Amino acid sequence: MKETNKLNDEVLENVSGGTLTQDEALAKAFAHAGLTKADYVKRVELDWEHGRKVYEIKFYQGGLEYEYDVDAETGNILKFEKDYD
């Protein structure tokens, strides 16, 4: 089954088995940060960056703000930042 989402005026076709879900991308970010959960998840958005699908993730835990870009196809962490809230 195919689901089509319109993002930033481009159409993404998500085919089962190819793209991580939001929950999977968030789990990758949590694991990288050494966490199992966050106090507050502000954003998990699928977007296009540099010709690839990327989840932009932002969450807060223990007075820190975390921001991640996770490749939606491979699950690789492309960028991360951690700063005091």
C-alpha angles and dihedrals in degrees: 000000000000127000121195121205125185111221126170091346091302125105119233120197112206113202120189112263096021107075129048117239120240090255092052092049091048090049089053090053093047091049092049090050091048092245136122096200143359134234090232132003109207102177143008108170132166111222142155117257125171092343098310138093110255133179112224108207131186125177142155129227131166096348093311129112117218125195123186139177110203123188105242093212103043103021090232118150105242098178138359138179132185122191140158111271 
